[in-house]
Amino acid sequence: MEKGNLAFIPQANCIKNLKVYLDREGNLYPPSEIHSTDKDKFWNPNKHWRITGDTTSKLKVYFDHQPEILENVCNQLDIEKDFNSLQTHLLQAYTKQINAEVAKGNKIVFLIHGFNSNQKNSKESFEALKIELNKKDNLSVVEMYWDGLSFSLGVGIWGAAQANSAFVGLGVRKLLNLISSNAEIILLTHSLGASVATQSLFNVSKWSSEFQKEVDEKAKAIPTPPQKDITLAMIAPAIPGKNTFDDLGETTYDDTCHINKIIVGYNKKDSALKKGIGLVLKKHFGSTSLGCNADNEVEKVKKKLAENFKEIQFHSFDLNIGLEDPENHSVKGYIEATNFQGFLDETIN
């Protein structure tokens, strides 16, 4: 598996079942009943087609070099035979399913996993969260699977995972932008999933200068979500604190932030957030300082919101209390925290 990529395999009927699969560029996988991706060609396109550069695990590269497969997929869907038409079709298909749930009066909860979480681990985390969510009424859950990369090549892969989270966030933004503006939206994230969610909601300015230009260029072409009832809830968010929210007002709908509520579940002892990438990079884009509340980042965010975005409710929960393993980073572990039910109640209500 080149560069530790975590390509996901869509389940059958994934659109109907509201399971969304995105590659590292934020493009949607076709359902498995339409096409099953050749893993070797997807992970190692350079070997097969003698191309150069960072091309691994990109759906567009995969289909561009196999036009006959793209044509077959498009023929099954009865659409124009090009990659953009395929993406538009999939976006609209997901949107139709989600809007049907909105029409029932349901809140839409998007679950977004983090870095170094393969398909099995992500699915197990989502299933654990859904057990808790199913105790609530009038909710429809959308599972978001994305290529967060793995530690198979060591800590150096963290920067690439960060980049993926930005592009995937813009892919999620495309989907949110098509959902009914009357929808009540909840983004419930774990770890680096918080980076995906924040980029989907507003134009984050936390990246290194050159990469920031690339992200901004793509972001300005995609309107931010129009819904006026959005909740952002983050379990152990692997993102900077105040720096992330410096540009919270950078949206395209009347320059108004449509986030109603932000909830942070933090753990000062979380080993994944503290070791190597948490405290050392606390002032840079790779920081995980919010999730472990390094340098009192939770209070800094609270203060910033109170000063500049008074309409946004902010709540924080110490999720270390009651943990069997104080250094836990897993979703299953956090569900056992004393304050998790309070975190979840605040998220849903």
C-alpha positions as a Python dict, from the first residue, in 0.01 Angstrom:
ca = {
    (1, 'M'): (0, 0, 0),
    (2, 'E'): (187, 307, -121),
    (3, 'K'): (236, 596, 123),
    (4, 'G'): (15, 439, 384),
    (5, 'N'): (-308, 532, 208),
    (6, 'L'): (-633, 396, 342),
    (7, 'A'): (-859, 346, 45),
    (8, 'F'): (-1208, 247, 147),
    (9, 'I'): (-1429, -9, -24),
    (10, 'P'): (-1789, 117, -57),
    (11, 'Q'): (-2054, -120, 67),
    (12, 'A'): (-2336, -221, -166),
    (13, 'N'): (-2626, 26, -164),
    (14, 'C'): (-2405, 279, 13),
    (15, 'I'): (-2608, 574, -118),
    (16, 'K'): (-2938, 433, 6),
    (17, 'N'): (-2773, 346, 338),
    (18, 'L'): (-2613, 693, 372),
    (19, 'K'): (-2252, 575, 380),
    (20, 'V'): (-2033, 826, 195),
    (21, 'Y'): (-1687, 730, 68),
    (22, 'L'): (-1436, 996, -38),
    (23, 'D'): (-1085, 962, -176),
    (24, 'R'): (-796, 1180, -61),
    (25, 'E'): (-903, 1461, -297),
    (26, 'G'): (-1261, 1467, -173),
    (27, 'N'): (-1406, 1283, -473),
    (28, 'L'): (-1682, 1025, -426),
    (29, 'Y'): (-1636, 655, -491),
    (30, 'P'): (-1905, 493, -706),
    (31, 'P'): (-2109, 227, -522),
    (32, 'S'): (-1956, -122, -530),
    (33, 'E'): (-2251, -262, -726),
    (34, 'I'): (-2153, -22, -1007),
    (35, 'H'): (-1777, -72, -993),
    (36, 'S'): (-1525, -235, -762),
    (37, 'T'): (-1194, -48, -766),
    (38, 'D'): (-881, -242, -863),
    (39, 'K'): (-678, -183, -546),
    (40, 'D'): (-338, -234, -705),
    (41, 'K'): (-402, 14, -987),
    (42, 'F'): (-561, 257, -745),
    (43, 'W'): (-272, 245, -497),
    (44, 'N'): (10, 207, -752),
    (45, 'P'): (-89, 396, -1070),
    (46, 'N'): (273, 486, -1150),
    (47, 'K'): (367, 120, -1181),
    (48, 'H'): (84, 47, -1423),
    (49, 'W'): (82, 357, -1640),
    (50, 'R'): (436, 494, -1610),
    (51, 'I'): (326, 829, -1480),
    (52, 'T'): (516, 1036, -1225),
    (53, 'G'): (433, 1237, -917),
    (54, 'D'): (205, 1183, -622),
    (55, 'T'): (-79, 1005, -798),
    (56, 'T'): (-163, 725, -558),
    (57, 'S'): (-519, 674, -433),
    (58, 'K'): (-679, 938, -652),
    (59, 'L'): (-1001, 839, -825),
    (60, 'K'): (-954, 1089, -1107),
    (61, 'V'): (-614, 943, -1195),
    (62, 'Y'): (-759, 593, -1176),
    (63, 'F'): (-1045, 668, -1416),
    (64, 'D'): (-848, 901, -1645),
    (65, 'H'): (-615, 612, -1729),
    (66, 'Q'): (-898, 365, -1776),
    (67, 'P'): (-1154, 545, -1993),
    (68, 'E'): (-1324, 218, -2080),
    (69, 'I'): (-1403, 157, -1713),
    (70, 'L'): (-1528, 513, -1666),
    (71, 'E'): (-1748, 471, -1974),
    (72, 'N'): (-1891, 149, -1835),
    (73, 'V'): (-1970, 311, -1500),
    (74, 'C'): (-2135, 610, -1667),
    (75, 'N'): (-2334, 387, -1902),
    (76, 'Q'): (-2478, 200, -1603),
    (77, 'L'): (-2585, 532, -1455),
    (78, 'D'): (-2706, 669, -1790),
    (79, 'I'): (-2498, 986, -1763),
    (80, 'E'): (-2237, 1169, -1971),
    (81, 'K'): (-1915, 972, -1994),
    (82, 'D'): (-1675, 1190, -1797),
    (83, 'F'): (-1547, 1207, -1442),
    (84, 'N'): (-1716, 1536, -1353),
    (85, 'S'): (-2054, 1401, -1461),
    (86, 'L'): (-1996, 1096, -1242),
    (87, 'Q'): (-1917, 1316, -940),
    (88, 'T'): (-2218, 1538, -1002),
    (89, 'H'): (-2444, 1235, -1029),
    (90, 'L'): (-2317, 1083, -704),
    (91, 'L'): (-2349, 1415, -519),
    (92, 'Q'): (-2706, 1453, -637),
    (93, 'A'): (-2791, 1093, -548),
    (94, 'Y'): (-2663, 1135, -192),
    (95, 'T'): (-2837, 1471, -165),
    (96, 'K'): (-3170, 1321, -270),
    (97, 'Q'): (-3144, 1054, 2),
    (98, 'I'): (-3043, 1304, 270),
    (99, 'N'): (-3312, 1554, 177),
    (100, 'A'): (-3569, 1275, 204),
    (101, 'E'): (-3459, 1236, 567),
    (102, 'V'): (-3480, 1613, 616),
    (103, 'A'): (-3838, 1605, 483),
    (104, 'K'): (-3926, 1359, 759),
    (105, 'G'): (-3824, 1622, 1013),
    (106, 'N'): (-3502, 1448, 1110),
    (107, 'K'): (-3177, 1613, 1212),
    (108, 'I'): (-2886, 1495, 998),
    (109, 'V'): (-2581, 1372, 1190),
    (110, 'F'): (-2259, 1336, 990),
    (111, 'L'): (-2003, 1107, 1154),
    (112, 'I'): (-1645, 1185, 1047),
    (113, 'H'): (-1358, 963, 1162),
    (114, 'G'): (-997, 1067, 1204),
    (115, 'F'): (-641, 995, 1095),
    (116, 'N'): (-493, 644, 1093),
    (117, 'S'): (-837, 484, 1104),
    (118, 'N'): (-888, 203, 853),
    (119, 'Q'): (-1222, 76, 727),
    (120, 'K'): (-1267, -178, 1005),
    (121, 'N'): (-1177, 66, 1283),
    (122, 'S'): (-1388, 346, 1135),
    (123, 'K'): (-1689, 120, 1098),
    (124, 'E'): (-1655, -4, 1456),
    (125, 'S'): (-1629, 353, 1585),
    (126, 'F'): (-1938, 457, 1390),
    (127, 'E'): (-2134, 156, 1511),
    (128, 'A'): (-2047, 242, 1872),
    (129, 'L'): (-2160, 602, 1823),
    (130, 'K'): (-2478, 492, 1647),
    (131, 'I'): (-2576, 278, 1947),
    (132, 'E'): (-2570, 597, 2154),
    (133, 'L'): (-2740, 807, 1886),
    (134, 'N'): (-3016, 552, 1841),
    (135, 'K'): (-3128, 633, 2195),
    (136, 'K'): (-3230, 975, 2060),
    (137, 'D'): (-3532, 1057, 1845),
    (138, 'N'): (-3558, 1211, 1498),
    (139, 'L'): (-3199, 1158, 1386),
    (140, 'S'): (-3063, 1030, 1055),
    (141, 'V'): (-2696, 931, 1054),
    (142, 'V'): (-2462, 974, 757),
    (143, 'E'): (-2130, 788, 784),
    (144, 'M'): (-1837, 968, 618),
    (145, 'Y'): (-1537, 750, 525),
    (146, 'W'): (-1226, 931, 397),
    (147, 'D'): (-861, 858, 330),
    (148, 'G'): (-693, 985, 646),
    (149, 'L'): (-374, 786, 577),
    (150, 'S'): (-202, 548, 819),
    (151, 'F'): (115, 539, 1025),
    (152, 'S'): (261, 262, 807),
    (153, 'L'): (544, 495, 705),
    (154, 'G'): (583, 667, 1042),
    (155, 'V'): (503, 1010, 1183),
    (156, 'G'): (618, 1183, 862),
    (157, 'I'): (286, 1092, 702),
    (158, 'W'): (107, 1338, 936),
    (159, 'G'): (159, 1634, 701),
    (160, 'A'): (4, 1445, 410),
    (161, 'A'): (-292, 1345, 627),
    (162, 'Q'): (-341, 1712, 710),
    (163, 'A'): (-350, 1799, 340),
    (164, 'N'): (-600, 1522, 273),
    (165, 'S'): (-826, 1655, 548),
    (166, 'A'): (-842, 1995, 377),
    (167, 'F'): (-937, 1856, 36),
    (168, 'V'): (-1183, 1607, 182),
    (169, 'G'): (-1337, 1894, 379),
    (170, 'L'): (-1403, 2075, 53),
    (171, 'G'): (-1558, 1756, -86),
    (172, 'V'): (-1788, 1740, 216),
    (173, 'R'): (-1870, 2108, 159),
    (174, 'K'): (-1995, 2027, -192),
    (175, 'L'): (-2240, 1780, -41),
    (176, 'L'): (-2354, 2007, 242),
    (177, 'N'): (-2404, 2290, -5),
    (178, 'L'): (-2669, 2087, -191),
    (179, 'I'): (-2867, 1982, 116),
    (180, 'S'): (-3184, 2174, 201),
    (181, 'S'): (-3115, 2504, 375),
    (182, 'N'): (-3390, 2409, 621),
    (183, 'A'): (-3196, 2106, 743),
    (184, 'E'): (-3061, 2084, 1096),
    (185, 'I'): (-2702, 1966, 1050),
    (186, 'I'): (-2473, 1810, 1311),
    (187, 'L'): (-2109, 1729, 1234),
    (188, 'L'): (-1984, 1482, 1496),
    (189, 'T'): (-1612, 1422, 1453),
    (190, 'H'): (-1324, 1232, 1608),
    (191, 'S'): (-958, 1336, 1603),
    (192, 'L'): (-849, 1473, 1260),
    (193, 'G'): (-1209, 1448, 1143),
    (194, 'A'): (-1239, 1792, 1306),
    (195, 'S'): (-1011, 1932, 1035),
    (196, 'V'): (-1239, 1787, 768),
    (197, 'A'): (-1546, 1938, 935),
    (198, 'T'): (-1404, 2286, 993),
    (199, 'Q'): (-1281, 2312, 632),
    (200, 'S'): (-1627, 2209, 514),
    (201, 'L'): (-1794, 2490, 710),
    (202, 'F'): (-1563, 2787, 657),
    (203, 'N'): (-1238, 2884, 486),
    (204, 'V'): (-975, 2785, 739),
    (205, 'S'): (-648, 2980, 729),
    (206, 'K'): (-413, 2762, 931),
    (207, 'W'): (-194, 2612, 658),
    (208, 'S'): (160, 2687, 543),
    (209, 'S'): (167, 2971, 289),
    (210, 'E'): (201, 2774, -36),
    (211, 'F'): (-51, 2510, 61),
    (212, 'Q'): (-287, 2781, 187),
    (213, 'K'): (-293, 2932, -162),
    (214, 'E'): (-384, 2596, -313),
    (215, 'V'): (-662, 2533, -61),
    (216, 'D'): (-800, 2887, -94),
    (217, 'E'): (-809, 2859, -473),
    (218, 'K'): (-1024, 2547, -451),
    (219, 'A'): (-1233, 2677, -160),
    (220, 'K'): (-1344, 2998, -329),
    (221, 'A'): (-1516, 2796, -601),
    (222, 'I'): (-1731, 2603, -352),
    (223, 'P'): (-2000, 2791, -153),
    (224, 'T'): (-2006, 2720, 218),
    (225, 'P'): (-2311, 2540, 360),
    (226, 'P'): (-2636, 2743, 359),
    (227, 'Q'): (-2805, 2574, 655),
    (228, 'K'): (-2882, 2812, 941),
    (229, 'D'): (-2881, 2544, 1210),
    (230, 'I'): (-2537, 2379, 1223),
    (231, 'T'): (-2373, 2211, 1522),
    (232, 'L'): (-2003, 2123, 1526),
    (233, 'A'): (-1918, 1863, 1792),
    (234, 'M'): (-1562, 1733, 1820),
    (235, 'I'): (-1430, 1439, 2022),
    (236, 'A'): (-1058, 1486, 2094),
    (237, 'P'): (-1011, 1720, 1795),
    (238, 'A'): (-664, 1692, 1640),
    (239, 'I'): (-656, 2057, 1534),
    (240, 'P'): (-516, 2387, 1664),
    (241, 'G'): (-748, 2583, 1890),
    (242, 'K'): (-775, 2957, 1843),
    (243, 'N'): (-582, 2951, 1514),
    (244, 'T'): (-841, 2728, 1352),
    (245, 'F'): (-1124, 2966, 1435),
    (246, 'D'): (-948, 3292, 1343),
    (247, 'D'): (-1140, 3294, 1015),
    (248, 'L'): (-1468, 3147, 1131),
    (249, 'G'): (-1654, 3426, 953),
    (250, 'E'): (-1494, 3343, 616),
    (251, 'T'): (-1807, 3205, 451),
    (252, 'T'): (-1979, 3278, 122),
    (253, 'Y'): (-2339, 3319, 239),
    (254, 'D'): (-2381, 3685, 335),
    (255, 'D'): (-2056, 3668, 537),
    (256, 'T'): (-2254, 3521, 826),
    (257, 'C'): (-2141, 3219, 1019),
    (258, 'H'): (-2426, 2970, 1029),
    (259, 'I'): (-2278, 2760, 1308),
    (260, 'N'): (-2511, 2774, 1608),
    (261, 'K'): (-2314, 2560, 1849),
    (262, 'I'): (-1958, 2431, 1895),
    (263, 'I'): (-1886, 2153, 2143),
    (264, 'V'): (-1538, 2030, 2233),
    (265, 'G'): (-1464, 1707, 2417),
    (266, 'Y'): (-1101, 1723, 2533),
    (267, 'N'): (-855, 1506, 2723),
    (268, 'K'): (-531, 1652, 2858),
    (269, 'K'): (-382, 1303, 2886),
    (270, 'D'): (-472, 1176, 2537),
    (271, 'S'): (-146, 1014, 2425),
    (272, 'A'): (-214, 1042, 2052),
    (273, 'L'): (-268, 1417, 2078),
    (274, 'K'): (25, 1487, 2309),
    (275, 'K'): (309, 1277, 2167),
    (276, 'G'): (521, 1422, 1890),
    (277, 'I'): (254, 1621, 1706),
    (278, 'G'): (53, 1786, 1982),
    (279, 'L'): (258, 2020, 2194),
    (280, 'V'): (561, 2064, 1968),
    (281, 'L'): (354, 2206, 1682),
    (282, 'K'): (101, 2391, 1892),
    (283, 'K'): (131, 2715, 1692),
    (284, 'H'): (134, 2550, 1350),
    (285, 'F'): (-116, 2386, 1118),
    (286, 'G'): (-23, 2037, 1243),
    (287, 'S'): (-115, 2113, 1601),
    (288, 'T'): (-352, 1895, 1800),
    (289, 'S'): (-363, 2139, 2090),
    (290, 'L'): (-742, 2181, 2107),
    (291, 'G'): (-812, 1814, 2173),
    (292, 'C'): (-566, 1792, 2463),
    (293, 'N'): (-628, 2150, 2577),
    (294, 'A'): (-258, 2238, 2554),
    (295, 'D'): (-183, 2594, 2670),
    (296, 'N'): (-548, 2626, 2772),
    (297, 'E'): (-663, 2630, 2407),
    (298, 'V'): (-1022, 2542, 2496),
    (299, 'E'): (-1058, 2861, 2703),
    (300, 'K'): (-890, 3064, 2426),
    (301, 'V'): (-1147, 2942, 2175),
    (302, 'K'): (-1428, 3013, 2418),
    (303, 'K'): (-1300, 3369, 2470),
    (304, 'K'): (-1255, 3429, 2097),
    (305, 'L'): (-1609, 3316, 2020),
    (306, 'A'): (-1752, 3525, 2303),
    (307, 'E'): (-1575, 3834, 2166),
    (308, 'N'): (-1636, 3789, 1794),
    (309, 'F'): (-1922, 3542, 1743),
    (310, 'K'): (-2164, 3601, 2027),
    (311, 'E'): (-2441, 3413, 1847),
    (312, 'I'): (-2247, 3085, 1872),
    (313, 'Q'): (-2296, 2874, 2183),
    (314, 'F'): (-1976, 2711, 2307),
    (315, 'H'): (-1956, 2412, 2539),
    (316, 'S'): (-1662, 2202, 2651),
    (317, 'F'): (-1643, 1868, 2831),
    (318, 'D'): (-1346, 1703, 3000),
    (319, 'L'): (-1364, 1351, 2858),
    (320, 'N'): (-1074, 1221, 3062),
    (321, 'I'): (-1290, 1184, 3372),
    (322, 'G'): (-1391, 824, 3431),
    (323, 'L'): (-1173, 673, 3158),
    (324, 'E'): (-1035, 328, 3231),
    (325, 'D'): (-731, 427, 3022),
    (326, 'P'): (-647, 795, 3091),
    (327, 'E'): (-437, 814, 2771),
    (328, 'N'): (-719, 678, 2555),
    (329, 'H'): (-779, 815, 2204),
    (330, 'S'): (-1041, 571, 2075),
    (331, 'V'): (-1407, 654, 2021),
    (332, 'K'): (-1511, 342, 2211),
    (333, 'G'): (-1301, 453, 2506),
    (334, 'Y'): (-1445, 804, 2507),
    (335, 'I'): (-1800, 675, 2506),
    (336, 'E'): (-1723, 533, 2853),
    (337, 'A'): (-1614, 876, 2986),
    (338, 'T'): (-1823, 1018, 3269),
    (339, 'N'): (-1902, 1333, 3072),
    (340, 'F'): (-1969, 1170, 2735),
    (341, 'Q'): (-2347, 1159, 2775),
    (342, 'G'): (-2344, 1527, 2862),
    (343, 'F'): (-2133, 1592, 2553),
    (344, 'L'): (-2376, 1392, 2338),
    (345, 'D'): (-2689, 1549, 2489),
    (346, 'E'): (-2553, 1897, 2422),
    (347, 'T'): (-2469, 1792, 2065),
    (348, 'I'): (-2813, 1654, 1983),
    (349, 'N'): (-3038, 1896, 2174),
}
